[in-house]
Amino acid sequence: MTSLDIFCHWAPPDYGAAAMKAAGRPLRMLERALAMPVMTDLGARLRLMDRFPGYCQVPCLVSPPFTHTVVS
């Protein structure tokens, strides 16, 4: 049986850095996410997923979206 997770979070390193810079303030949850290799490194994520046959993911960007971090 295959399971598909369509709402799993992923934090590309460049996205995380840009979000932190745009926020102009600490984003504690994003800092925490960026510290987890499986959140930033797709290779690490795929190796972890290999341990669970039939499990697939569709990565979604972590919060906050840029629309909430950009200050005018």
N, C-alpha and C positions, 0 to 999 in steps of 0.2 A: 504494500500500500504506500502511496506517495502522499506526503503532506507538503503543502505550499504555504509558507509564511509570507504574506503580502505586505506586512507592515513591520519589517525589521529595520532597526536603525543602523546607519553607517555614517561615519564622520571622516570623509577624506581629509588628510592633513592640511591641504591648501585651503579647503573650505573652513575648517576649524580655525586656522590662523586668521583668515579674512574676517570671520564672524567676530572673533575676539577683538580684532583691531577696530572693526566698525562699531562695536558696542561701546568702546571707550570706558568699559568698566569690567570687573571680573564677572565671568559667567561660570559659576561653580559647577553646574551640571555638565556643561560642555568641557570644562577642564577635566572633570572626572572621566567623561567619555573618551577624550583624547589620550588619556593615560592607559587605556585598555587596548592592547594590540589587536584584538579581534574586532574592535570598533573602527580602527584606522587602516588596517592592513588586510586587503582582500585575500591575500595568500594565507594568512593566519586564519581568517574566517573560513575559507574553503577547507583547510586542513581540519579544523574543528568539526565542520559539517560532515566530513568524510566518516566521522565516528558514528553518524546516525543515518544509516541507509534509508533512502526514500524521503529524506527531508531536504527541501529546496527553499530558497529565499529569493525575494525580490527586494533588494536594498532600497531604503528610503533615507533621505538626508535627515540627520538629527535636527532637533530644535536648538536654537531658534532659527527660523528662516531669516534671510537677509532683510526681508520687508519689516521685521521687528527690531533689527539691530542698527539699521542705518539711521543716523541722526541728521536731520536737515540743517 
